[in-house]
Each structure stands twice: as structure tokens, then as C-alpha cells.
Amino acid sequence: MTFELHKGTNIEVLRRMTPNSVDSVVTDGPYGLSREPDMAEVLRHWLAGDDYDHKASGFMGKGWDSFVPGPAVWREVFRVLKPGGHVFAFSGTRTYDMAVLAMRLAGFEIRDQFAWVYGSGMPKSLDIGKAIDKAAGAEREVVGQRDRYLDGRERQNLGDKNQVYGKGLTANGVADVTAPATAEAATWDGWGTAVKPAWEPIVLARKPFPGTVAANVLKHGTGGLNIDACRIPVDPIADAAQLRTMNRSARDGSDGWGMNSTGADAPQVVRAEGRWPANLLHDGSDGVLAHFPTEAGAVTPVRGTEPSAASVGLITGEYARVPGAFHADAGSAARFFYCAKASTAEREAGLDGLSVQLVGRGCAAAAAAAAAGKTDSHGKGGFNRVQQRRNIHPTVKPIAVGRWLQRMITPPGGTTLDIYVGSGSFGASAILEGFNFIGIDIDDDGEGNPLGYLDIARARCEWAEGEVIRERQRREQELREAAARAAQAGLFEEAV
Ligand SMILES: C[S@@+](CC[C@H](N)C(=O)[O-])C[C@H]1O[C@@H](n2cnc3c(N)ncnc32)[C@H](O)[C@@H]1O
């Protein structure tokens, strides 16, 4: 297993790569959450085969995040991907349509949309009442204080001594509450412009291929999804009702998993080794788990002859009942892939050799304050927690999500590509999964200076290589100990 990291724009690096050489792509490109483009102009460029250059800044002021990847870069990805090769590409809820259209225009077939659901999103909403007062030049009276972290963000690391706190936010996370100063502001008090982000779409696309999936898999190793390797472990508590049904079927002499009467090709949705993977991932946070049912769902196959649930009114008899596979949707959030957002420890693992930097909004002001020996800074923006980090990338994805997605679409020992590698989360995940990895990042601050992303990515990939070696050594040690125990037991038996 090897990894290579390339500095440069992805389109240029991709142009130098061999056609049909990559098995899969898992990537997390720009979400393009900047000002709305003129869509007609975007389409004019895209349909003429040109790139569209959007002049705006994206997430946390990053120029590279201003617009979604266009068809030109996806055409290059299409070229290097083997026929039948899949792409998982993260995108924003607001710009998913454009992100996916660009892939379609490049020739990709859209296979599915996955949802990554999490509880830690932060609403970026304009307080309309405050904006009215500000426009009127009216001073608002401070009438109390409140905990800012309860605005939609879980309280985290408040005791972290490495943090410097910005204007409007004290070390205990308390902010001023102000009252409307004008009648108009009072009318619009409580109105905003955005809800809290709680999920991100991930498109699953595939490069079309001639012939059948079976023939393509045999020829190129691509075209299918590794369902069994991505099954969701059955949870003995959350899935108790499901397991009871499975055991009953086993006693009845059926296949044991409730799949006895649904036809030879019906998928085994639940097996002892896990549930069929679904197109939903979640972070396991309390807020997200609260939205999942804990009761059992459909626990037997639908034969199509069952009476409708309604016995009066228009919907009666067998209307709209069609035979279907065993739903196996009992249980809770445990039926979906779970992965917490990347922890600080995970982001920083392997980075001991890199220097510490300040990250977050208002870091320049915080750096000045820290240099002057102050623990509170008054940078611009009202919510600017500044932290000392080695991994300074603003959008680090969890390694476990990368592992699951790469495992699903990459043949064993295959090569997976990330055309927006950032801090290398998907490089580390590929190495831990035993895949070869190619990563590309522009790593540029917009003025020709490297931001250090590729240094971080390299250190994290090397850390992952070390983890693989450490894990192998641990297993070998276990085997040696087991062999020694067996030999000792053998000696003992001979002696008696
Ligand atoms: C959303 S971040 C990826 C973060 C990554 N998944 C991680 O976990 O660290 C996108 C990255 O794409 C890079 N980028 C943006 N435009 C690019 C381009 N045209 N070519 C190569 N890299 C680019 C940026 O420098 C940024 O690091």
C-alpha cells in the first residue's frame, strides 16, 4: 500500500494521470456557500465546455470554497477512473443541485444521495430585529446575559486553557442579551434568516460502463458496492425485537433472518454479522438520536395479500399493497452507520513534529493579545473562539467516515483518490483500510503561499502507516502468546 500527495490544482494534476487507473474517489470539495451565482451564466459556461470562475469567498473566508467543482474537473476525474468506478463527493445542502449537475454534465451516472446527519452545526442567521435597530442607529439596552453555547452548539472544551475568547464571549460562554430599541425591531424580534445545519449530502456517482456489472467487476474490479464489508453491526439492545424475530424464523426452519419467502434474489437485509448499509450516516449526538424511533418497525416480509391498515373509508382491502422484501427497519439509530465528528485528538494525531498555530475567527487579534500576555482578546466578530492547533484545516472530516465510504466502493488492495485532500483525513482512512492513495490539494492562500495543508496531510498519512504497523505487531504478539499458551497446555497434557 502506497500514498502519494500532489500539490497543485486538481485539474492540472489529474491531466498528468493515466486514464482508467483509479478504482474509486472519495472527496470533500468546496461547498460553494458564497453569494448566489447567476445560474444562467454558470450554465452558459458549463454547456460551452468552459470553467465558470466565481469571484467570492466561501466558508470562513476561504477563496477555494467559493464555488462547487465544475464539469471540467469532473471530466478529468471521469478519465482517470476505471469504468464502473464510483465517486463519493460531499457537498452542501444549498448547492447540491449545482454540484451534482456538474458531475452529470461530465458523464457520471448518479446512483444515490447519502445523508450525513449531525448535531454540532451552528446556525449562521441574521438577527432581523437587531439589523433593523442597527440600520436605524438605535442603541439596544443590555437586559441580561445568556449562555451562547445553548444557541445550537454543544458546550465544548470550555475549560481549555489554550483558548482565547473574543468580543461578546467570556471564558464561561456568557453573552449579553439586548432588548429591541425601536418598535419595528420589536415587531421582528425573534426572526432570522437561516436554520441550524444538521446534515450534509454526499452524492454517490458511477462512471458508466458497457455490458453487465458482473462482466465489468471481473474485468476492472469496479462497478459494485462492498455491502458485506460495510454492514452495520446488530445492536443486541436496540435491535432486541429484530433478534427475537430472527431467532423465531431459525426455529421455524427458515433461513433464520426472516427472508424465507421473498424469492431467491431478495437481499438479506439483516444478518447476524450486521444490517444492510443504508444511505444515512449519523454522529450519534443526543440531538440526532432523539429523532429516531426506538420501537420495532416492519418485522415480517410484505407478501402483498395483507389487508390495508384502514378498515373504513376509501382505503380498504388490498389497495396499494405490493410484495416486498423484509424491511428490517426495527430498532433505532443503531441501524445506520455511526461516526462522531472528528475529535481534536483525531485531527492532531501524528502532528507532533508540526508547529502550533492559532485557528478560528479573529486569530490575528488573538495572537496580538496572547503576545501581550492577555487571555481575553477583542477581535472582530462576536463569536470568535480561538484555539491553538497543529491541524489548522477548517473542514476536517472524520477518518471513520472516510474508511466506511472508501471500503464500500474500492476493491481490496485498490487505489482511491481524493482530489481535495485538505488535511488528509481520507488519506489516513485509505491507508488504515489497506488501499493505495492519491491525494491532491492546491494548498495555497490565494497569494501563492502554502497554507501547510499538505504537510499536515503527509504527517497524518504517515501516522496511519504507523498505526497499521503497530496493529500488525499487536496481532503477531497475540498469536505468539496464544501459541505459547497452547504449547504449555500440550506439555501439561503430556505430563499427566
Ligand atoms: C473541504 S477541504 C477538504 C478537507 C478534507 N476532507 C479534510 O478532512 O481535511 C477542500 C480542500 O480543497 C483544496 N482545494 C480547493 N480547490 C482546489 C483545487 N482546484 N485543486 C486542488 N485542491 C483544491 C483546498 O485547499 C482545501 O484544502
The ligand as an SDF file (V2000), in Angstrom:
LIG
                    3D

 27 29  0  0  0  0  0  0  0  0999 V2000
  -13.2030   20.9060    2.1360 C   0  0  0  0  0  0  0  0  0  0  0  0
  -11.4980   20.8950    2.1180 S   0  0  0  0  0  0  0  0  0  0  0  0
  -11.0940   19.1800    2.3270 C   0  0  0  0  0  0  0  0  0  0  0  0
  -10.9010   18.7960    3.7670 C   0  0  0  0  0  0  0  0  0  0  0  0
  -10.5180   17.3610    3.9680 C   0  0  0  0  0  0  0  0  0  0  0  0
  -11.6170   16.4820    3.6820 N   0  0  0  0  0  0  0  0  0  0  0  0
  -10.0410   17.1110    5.3860 C   0  0  0  0  0  0  0  0  0  0  0  0
  -10.6180   16.2670    6.0840 O   0  0  0  0  0  0  0  0  0  0  0  0
   -9.1000   17.7600    5.8160 O   0  0  0  0  0  0  0  0  0  0  0  0
  -11.1450   21.2350    0.4620 C   0  0  0  0  0  0  0  0  0  0  0  0
   -9.6730   21.3560    0.1030 C   0  0  0  0  0  0  0  0  0  0  0  0
   -9.5920   21.5090   -1.2980 O   0  0  0  0  0  0  0  0  0  0  0  0
   -8.4970   22.3250   -1.6200 C   0  0  0  0  0  0  0  0  0  0  0  0
   -8.7890   22.8650   -2.9670 N   0  0  0  0  0  0  0  0  0  0  0  0
   -9.7180   23.7730   -3.3180 C   0  0  0  0  0  0  0  0  0  0  0  0
   -9.7250   23.9640   -4.6350 N   0  0  0  0  0  0  0  0  0  0  0  0
   -8.8010   23.1330   -5.1500 C   0  0  0  0  0  0  0  0  0  0  0  0
   -8.3560   22.8300   -6.4810 C   0  0  0  0  0  0  0  0  0  0  0  0
   -8.8700   23.4360   -7.5370 N   0  0  0  0  0  0  0  0  0  0  0  0
   -7.4120   21.8940   -6.6320 N   0  0  0  0  0  0  0  0  0  0  0  0
   -6.8760   21.2460   -5.5670 C   0  0  0  0  0  0  0  0  0  0  0  0
   -7.2560   21.4980   -4.2850 N   0  0  0  0  0  0  0  0  0  0  0  0
   -8.2060   22.4160   -4.0830 C   0  0  0  0  0  0  0  0  0  0  0  0
   -8.4270   23.3500   -0.5090 C   0  0  0  0  0  0  0  0  0  0  0  0
   -7.1020   23.8130   -0.3400 O   0  0  0  0  0  0  0  0  0  0  0  0
   -8.9400   22.5360    0.6940 C   0  0  0  0  0  0  0  0  0  0  0  0
   -7.8780   22.0550    1.4690 O   0  0  0  0  0  0  0  0  0  0  0  0
  1  2  1  0
  2  3  1  0
  2 10  1  0
  3  4  1  0
  4  5  1  0
  5  6  1  0
  5  7  1  0
  7  8  2  0
  7  9  1  0
 10 11  1  0
 11 12  1  0
 11 26  1  0
 12 13  1  0
 13 14  1  0
 13 24  1  0
 14 15  1  0
 14 23  1  0
 15 16  2  0
 16 17  1  0
 17 18  1  0
 17 23  2  0
 18 19  1  0
 18 20  2  0
 20 21  1  0
 21 22  2  0
 22 23  1  0
 24 25  1  0
 24 26  1  0
 26 27  1  0
M  CHG  2   2   1   9  -1
M  END
$$$$
